Amino acid sequence: MGAYRDQDFTVPARRLVVYMALGLAAWLAPGATARAQRLAREYPVAPLRITEQGGEVGFEYDYFGEKQKLSDGSSASTRFTNQSFQEYLLYRLRGYAYHPRFLEFDTRVKLGFLQQQITREGVDSDYDGFKGGSSNTFLNGYDIYLRFFKDHPLSLSLSANRDHTAVMELFTDRILLDSQGMGAVLNWKKGPFPMDLSYNEYR
C-alpha cells in the first residue's frame, strides 16, 4: 500500500502580488486605451488649434444734462448737456499649441470708437471759459492668458492685459484711462509642500 502525500498548492506572496498586478492591468487596459483614444480625438496634436471662439458687437449711448441758474443775480439759466455714442467689437479666442498639456491660451480683444458732443444752452458758449464741442476717440483693450504644462508637477501661467477706456463727465470732456498689467505664476503641485510663486505688475 503506497503512502499518500499531500500536495502543496500555496503561492508565494511575491508571485501573488505579480499576478494581481497583471490582472488589474489587464482589467484597466481597455478603459485606459479608450480614454487615451478619446483624448486624442478631442485634442489632436497640432501646431496651433482653435477650440472656441466668439464675439459680440455692442452699442452704448450716454446722456448727461443739468440746468443751473446764473450767479449774476438774474433769472437767466443755462443748461449743460453731454452726449456720447460708442460702438465696440469684442472677440474671444481659446485654443492650444501642439497639445493642451503643453500650452493653452485664452485671449480677448476689444476695439471701439467713441463720439462725444458737449453743449451749453442759454448763454454764450465762451461764458465762464466754458469750452464745448465734439470729439472722437479710439478705444481698445486686450487680455491674454497662457498656461504651460498644466498637468505637469511644475506649471507656468503668464498673463497680460491693457485697457484704454473713457470715463464720461458732465461739465468736461471725457477722461481717458489707460491701464496695463502683466503677471506670472509658477506652480509646484507635488511633494509635502506644494507652492505658488507669483509676480504681478500694474501701471
C-alpha positions in Angstrom: 0.0 0.0 0.0 1.6 3.2 -1.1 1.9 6.2 1.1 -0.4 9.3 0.5 1.4 12.6 0.1 -0.4 16.0 0.4 0.4 18.4 -2.4 1.2 22.0 -1.6 -0.9 24.4 -3.7 0.2 27.6 -1.9 1.6 30.5 -4.0 4.5 32.6 -2.7 3.4 36.1 -1.7 5.7 37.9 -4.2 4.3 35.9 -7.1 0.7 36.5 -5.9 1.3 40.3 -6.0 2.7 40.0 -9.5 -0.4 38.0 -10.6 -2.7 40.6 -9.0 -0.9 43.5 -10.7 -1.1 41.8 -14.1 -4.8 41.1 -13.6 -5.5 44.7 -12.6 -3.6 46.0 -15.6 -5.5 43.7 -17.9 -8.8 44.8 -16.4 -7.9 48.6 -16.7 -6.2 48.4 -20.1 -9.4 48.7 -22.2 -10.6 51.7 -20.3 -7.3 53.5 -20.3 -6.9 52.8 -24.0 -10.4 54.1 -24.7 -9.7 57.3 -22.7 -6.4 57.9 -24.5 -8.2 57.4 -27.8 -11.0 59.8 -26.8 -8.5 62.5 -25.7 -6.5 62.0 -29.0 -9.7 62.6 -31.0 -10.8 65.7 -28.9 -7.3 67.2 -28.8 -5.2 66.1 -31.7 -1.6 67.2 -31.8 -1.4 70.4 -34.0 0.9 73.4 -34.3 -2.0 75.7 -33.4 -5.6 74.7 -32.9 -8.6 76.9 -32.0 -11.1 75.1 -29.8 -13.5 78.0 -29.0 -14.2 81.4 -30.5 -16.9 84.0 -30.3 -17.6 87.7 -30.1 -20.2 90.4 -29.9 -20.9 93.8 -31.4 -22.3 96.4 -29.0 -23.6 100.0 -28.9 -23.8 102.3 -25.9 -25.4 105.7 -25.6 -24.9 108.0 -22.6 -26.7 111.3 -21.8 -25.9 113.8 -19.0 -27.9 117.0 -18.6 -28.2 119.7 -15.9 -29.9 123.1 -15.7 -28.4 125.9 -13.5 -29.2 129.5 -12.7 -26.6 132.0 -13.4 -24.7 133.5 -10.5 -25.1 137.2 -11.6 -28.5 137.5 -9.8 -30.6 137.4 -12.9 -33.3 135.0 -13.6 -31.5 133.6 -16.6 -30.4 129.9 -16.6 -28.1 127.7 -18.5 -28.3 124.0 -19.4 -25.3 121.7 -19.8 -25.6 118.5 -22.0 -23.1 115.8 -22.6 -23.9 113.1 -25.1 -21.8 110.2 -26.2 -22.2 107.2 -28.5 -19.9 104.3 -28.5 -19.6 101.3 -30.8 -17.4 98.3 -30.0 -16.4 94.9 -31.2 -15.4 92.2 -28.7 -13.7 89.0 -29.9 -12.8 86.0 -27.8 -10.4 83.2 -28.8 -9.4 80.0 -26.9 -7.2 77.1 -28.0 -3.8 75.4 -27.7 -0.4 75.0 -29.3 0.8 71.4 -30.0 -1.4 69.9 -27.2 -3.4 71.3 -24.2 -0.9 69.7 -21.9 1.9 71.8 -23.5 0.3 75.2 -24.0 -3.3 76.5 -23.6 -4.2 80.1 -24.4 -7.3 82.3 -23.8 -7.5 85.8 -25.3 -10.0 88.7 -25.5 -9.7 91.7 -27.8 -11.9 94.8 -27.8 -11.9 97.6 -30.3 -14.2 100.7 -30.0 -14.9 104.2 -31.2 -16.4 107.0 -29.1 -18.2 110.1 -30.3 -19.0 112.9 -27.8 -20.9 116.2 -28.0 -20.8 118.8 -25.2 -23.1 121.8 -25.4 -24.2 124.7 -23.2 -27.5 126.5 -23.9 -28.8 129.8 -22.5 -25.6 131.8 -22.6 -22.7 132.3 -24.9 -20.5 129.2 -25.3 -17.5 131.1 -24.0 -19.2 132.3 -20.8 -17.1 131.5 -17.7 -14.4 130.0 -20.0 -16.7 127.0 -20.9 -15.4 125.0 -23.9 -17.8 122.7 -25.6 -17.8 121.0 -29.0 -17.4 117.4 -30.3 -14.6 114.9 -30.1 -13.8 111.4 -31.4 -11.8 108.8 -29.5 -10.5 105.3 -30.4 -10.8 102.8 -27.6 -9.1 99.4 -27.3 -8.1 96.7 -24.9 -7.0 93.1 -24.6 -6.5 90.2 -22.2 -4.1 87.3 -22.8 -3.7 84.2 -20.6 -1.1 81.4 -21.3 -0.7 78.2 -19.4 2.2 75.8 -19.9 2.4 72.2 -18.7 -1.0 72.3 -16.8 -0.8 68.6 -15.9 2.9 68.6 -15.0 4.0 68.9 -11.4 5.7 72.2 -12.4 3.4 74.5 -14.4 3.7 78.1 -15.5 1.0 80.7 -16.2 1.5 84.1 -17.9 -0.9 86.9 -18.3 -1.1 90.4 -19.9 -3.8 93.0 -20.3 -4.4 96.5 -21.4 -7.5 98.8 -21.3 -7.9 102.2 -22.9 -11.3 103.5 -21.9 -13.1 106.8 -21.4 -15.0 108.0 -18.3 -17.7 110.5 -19.0 -18.2 113.7 -17.0 -21.0 116.3 -17.1 -19.1 119.6 -17.4 -15.9 118.5 -19.0 -14.6 116.4 -21.9 -14.2 112.6 -21.4 -11.4 111.4 -19.1 -9.2 108.8 -20.8 -7.9 105.9 -18.6 -5.0 103.8 -19.8 -4.1 100.8 -17.7 -1.7 97.9 -18.3 -0.8 94.8 -16.3 1.3 91.6 -16.6 1.8 88.7 -14.3 3.4 85.2 -14.0 2.6 82.3 -11.7 5.0 79.3 -11.2 3.1 76.4 -9.6 4.6 73.3 -7.9 1.9 70.6 -7.2 3.8 67.6 -5.8 5.5 66.8 -2.5 4.6 67.7 1.0 4.9 71.4 0.3 3.0 72.4 -2.9 3.5 76.1 -3.5 3.0 79.1 -5.9 5.4 81.8 -6.8 3.7 84.8 -8.4 4.7 88.1 -9.9 2.4 91.0 -10.9 2.9 94.5 -12.2 0.3 97.1 -12.9 0.5 100.7 -14.2 
